[in-house]
Amino acid sequence: MNHEGKHNDRGMRKWRPFASIPEQHIGLNKVLEGLNKVEKPILAEDQQEQINEIIMRSCGTKVKVLLTYFKRGELITETCIIDSINVHTKNLFYIDEVFEIKNKIQLSDIVDVKFV
Protein backbone atom coordinates (compact mmCIF):
# COMPACT_ATOMS: atom_id res chain seq x y z
CA MET A 1 0.00 0.00 0.00
CA ASN A 2 1.32 3.43 -0.95
CA HIS A 3 1.52 5.90 1.95
CA GLU A 4 2.11 9.01 -0.16
CA GLY A 5 0.12 12.02 1.02
CA LYS A 6 -0.43 10.46 4.43
CA HIS A 7 2.82 11.76 5.96
CA ASN A 8 2.15 12.88 9.53
CA ASP A 9 4.33 15.96 9.96
CA ARG A 10 4.86 17.10 13.54
CA GLY A 11 5.24 20.71 12.37
CA MET A 12 7.13 23.18 14.53
CA ARG A 13 7.10 20.87 17.54
CA LYS A 14 10.07 18.97 16.15
CA TRP A 15 12.19 22.16 16.28
CA ARG A 16 11.48 22.85 19.97
CA PRO A 17 12.75 19.84 21.89
CA PHE A 18 13.42 21.73 25.15
CA ALA A 19 10.09 23.54 25.16
CA SER A 20 8.30 20.28 25.94
CA ILE A 21 9.64 20.44 29.49
CA PRO A 22 8.77 23.85 30.99
CA GLU A 23 11.58 23.82 33.57
CA GLN A 24 14.21 23.25 30.88
CA HIS A 25 12.68 25.94 28.67
CA ILE A 26 12.76 28.49 31.52
CA GLY A 27 16.33 27.52 32.42
CA LEU A 28 17.47 27.77 28.81
CA ASN A 29 15.92 31.24 28.50
CA LYS A 30 17.77 32.38 31.64
CA VAL A 31 21.07 31.13 30.23
CA LEU A 32 20.47 32.93 26.93
CA GLU A 33 19.50 36.16 28.76
CA GLY A 34 22.67 35.91 30.84
CA LEU A 35 24.83 35.88 27.72
CA ASN A 36 23.81 39.48 26.95
CA LYS A 37 24.54 40.81 30.44
CA VAL A 38 27.48 43.15 30.97
CA GLU A 39 29.29 44.45 34.02
CA LYS A 40 28.65 48.04 35.05
CA PRO A 41 31.49 50.14 33.61
CA ILE A 42 33.75 51.95 36.05
CA LEU A 43 34.20 55.55 34.94
CA ALA A 44 37.40 57.54 35.25
CA GLU A 45 37.23 60.85 37.08
CA ASP A 46 37.47 62.87 33.84
CA GLN A 47 34.58 60.86 32.33
CA GLN A 48 32.44 61.62 35.39
CA GLU A 49 33.32 65.31 35.16
CA GLN A 50 32.39 65.39 31.47
CA ILE A 51 29.05 63.70 32.20
CA ASN A 52 28.32 66.16 35.03
CA GLU A 53 29.19 69.13 32.82
CA ILE A 54 26.88 68.04 29.98
CA ILE A 55 24.07 67.29 32.44
CA MET A 56 24.41 70.72 34.05
CA ARG A 57 24.59 72.52 30.68
CA SER A 58 21.57 70.72 29.26
CA CYS A 59 19.36 70.59 32.39
CA GLY A 60 16.09 72.42 31.78
CA THR A 61 17.13 73.74 28.34
CA LYS A 62 15.11 71.27 26.22
CA VAL A 63 18.32 70.36 24.36
CA LYS A 64 18.37 66.72 23.26
CA VAL A 65 21.10 64.46 24.59
CA LEU A 66 22.06 60.86 24.05
CA LEU A 67 21.89 59.26 27.50
CA THR A 68 23.53 55.89 28.18
CA TYR A 69 22.84 54.18 31.49
CA PHE A 70 23.27 50.82 33.18
CA LYS A 71 20.14 48.88 34.11
CA ARG A 72 19.91 45.22 35.17
CA GLY A 73 23.06 44.11 33.38
CA GLU A 74 22.44 46.08 30.20
CA LEU A 75 23.66 49.36 28.76
CA ILE A 76 20.69 51.31 27.45
CA THR A 77 21.04 54.36 25.21
CA GLU A 78 18.19 56.71 24.41
CA THR A 79 17.65 60.21 23.12
CA CYS A 80 16.04 62.44 25.73
CA ILE A 81 15.74 65.88 27.27
CA ILE A 82 17.15 66.32 30.78
CA ASP A 83 14.41 67.86 32.90
CA SER A 84 15.90 68.23 36.39
CA ILE A 85 18.20 66.81 39.05
CA ASN A 86 17.44 66.08 42.69
CA VAL A 87 20.81 66.42 44.44
CA HIS A 88 19.44 65.03 47.72
CA THR A 89 18.22 61.74 46.25
CA LYS A 90 20.87 61.80 43.48
CA ASN A 91 18.22 61.25 40.80
CA LEU A 92 18.11 62.63 37.29
CA PHE A 93 14.72 63.22 35.68
CA TYR A 94 14.52 63.08 31.90
CA ILE A 95 11.86 63.02 29.20
CA ASP A 96 12.38 60.28 26.65
CA GLU A 97 11.99 61.07 22.96
CA VAL A 98 9.83 58.08 22.06
CA PHE A 99 6.98 58.26 24.60
CA GLU A 100 7.64 61.77 25.93
CA ILE A 101 7.29 60.42 29.47
CA LYS A 102 9.22 61.73 32.48
CA ASN A 103 11.58 59.07 33.81
CA LYS A 104 13.88 58.85 36.83
CA ILE A 105 17.35 57.35 37.02
CA GLN A 106 20.10 57.29 39.63
CA LEU A 107 22.99 59.55 38.68
CA SER A 108 25.38 56.71 39.55
CA ASP A 109 23.82 54.54 36.79
CA ILE A 110 24.68 57.04 34.04
CA VAL A 111 27.57 55.81 31.91
CA ASP A 112 27.66 58.49 29.18
CA VAL A 113 25.90 61.65 28.00
CA LYS A 114 26.45 63.38 24.66
CA PHE A 115 24.80 66.26 22.88
CA VAL A 116 22.83 65.08 19.85
C-alpha positions as CSV (number, residue, x, y, z in Angstrom):
1,M,0.0,0.0,0.0
2,N,1.3,3.4,-1.0
3,H,1.5,5.9,1.9
4,E,2.1,9.0,-0.2
5,G,0.1,12.0,1.0
6,K,-0.4,10.5,4.4
7,H,2.8,11.8,6.0
8,N,2.1,12.9,9.5
9,D,4.3,16.0,10.0
10,R,4.9,17.1,13.5
11,G,5.2,20.7,12.4
12,M,7.1,23.2,14.5
13,R,7.1,20.9,17.5
14,K,10.1,19.0,16.2
15,W,12.2,22.2,16.3
16,R,11.5,22.9,20.0
17,P,12.8,19.8,21.9
18,F,13.4,21.7,25.2
19,A,10.1,23.5,25.2
20,S,8.3,20.3,25.9
21,I,9.6,20.4,29.5
22,P,8.8,23.8,31.0
23,E,11.6,23.8,33.6
24,Q,14.2,23.2,30.9
25,H,12.7,25.9,28.7
26,I,12.8,28.5,31.5
27,G,16.3,27.5,32.4
28,L,17.5,27.8,28.8
29,N,15.9,31.2,28.5
30,K,17.8,32.4,31.6
31,V,21.1,31.1,30.2
32,L,20.5,32.9,26.9
33,E,19.5,36.2,28.8
34,G,22.7,35.9,30.8
35,L,24.8,35.9,27.7
36,N,23.8,39.5,27.0
37,K,24.5,40.8,30.4
38,V,27.5,43.1,31.0
39,E,29.3,44.5,34.0
40,K,28.6,48.0,35.0
41,P,31.5,50.1,33.6
42,I,33.8,51.9,36.0
43,L,34.2,55.5,34.9
44,A,37.4,57.5,35.2
45,E,37.2,60.8,37.1
46,D,37.5,62.9,33.8
47,Q,34.6,60.9,32.3
48,Q,32.4,61.6,35.4
49,E,33.3,65.3,35.2
50,Q,32.4,65.4,31.5
51,I,29.0,63.7,32.2
52,N,28.3,66.2,35.0
53,E,29.2,69.1,32.8
54,I,26.9,68.0,30.0
55,I,24.1,67.3,32.4
56,M,24.4,70.7,34.1
57,R,24.6,72.5,30.7
58,S,21.6,70.7,29.3
59,C,19.4,70.6,32.4
60,G,16.1,72.4,31.8
61,T,17.1,73.7,28.3
62,K,15.1,71.3,26.2
63,V,18.3,70.4,24.4
64,K,18.4,66.7,23.3
65,V,21.1,64.5,24.6
66,L,22.1,60.9,24.0
67,L,21.9,59.3,27.5
68,T,23.5,55.9,28.2
69,Y,22.8,54.2,31.5
70,F,23.3,50.8,33.2
71,K,20.1,48.9,34.1
72,R,19.9,45.2,35.2
73,G,23.1,44.1,33.4
74,E,22.4,46.1,30.2
75,L,23.7,49.4,28.8
76,I,20.7,51.3,27.4
77,T,21.0,54.4,25.2
78,E,18.2,56.7,24.4
79,T,17.7,60.2,23.1
80,C,16.0,62.4,25.7
81,I,15.7,65.9,27.3
82,I,17.2,66.3,30.8
83,D,14.4,67.9,32.9
84,S,15.9,68.2,36.4
85,I,18.2,66.8,39.0
86,N,17.4,66.1,42.7
87,V,20.8,66.4,44.4
88,H,19.4,65.0,47.7
89,T,18.2,61.7,46.3
90,K,20.9,61.8,43.5
91,N,18.2,61.3,40.8
92,L,18.1,62.6,37.3
93,F,14.7,63.2,35.7
94,Y,14.5,63.1,31.9
95,I,11.9,63.0,29.2
96,D,12.4,60.3,26.6
97,E,12.0,61.1,23.0
98,V,9.8,58.1,22.1
99,F,7.0,58.3,24.6
100,E,7.6,61.8,25.9
101,I,7.3,60.4,29.5
102,K,9.2,61.7,32.5
103,N,11.6,59.1,33.8
104,K,13.9,58.8,36.8
105,I,17.3,57.4,37.0
106,Q,20.1,57.3,39.6
107,L,23.0,59.6,38.7
108,S,25.4,56.7,39.6
109,D,23.8,54.5,36.8
110,I,24.7,57.0,34.0
111,V,27.6,55.8,31.9
112,D,27.7,58.5,29.2
113,V,25.9,61.6,28.0
114,K,26.4,63.4,24.7
115,F,24.8,66.3,22.9
116,V,22.8,65.1,19.8
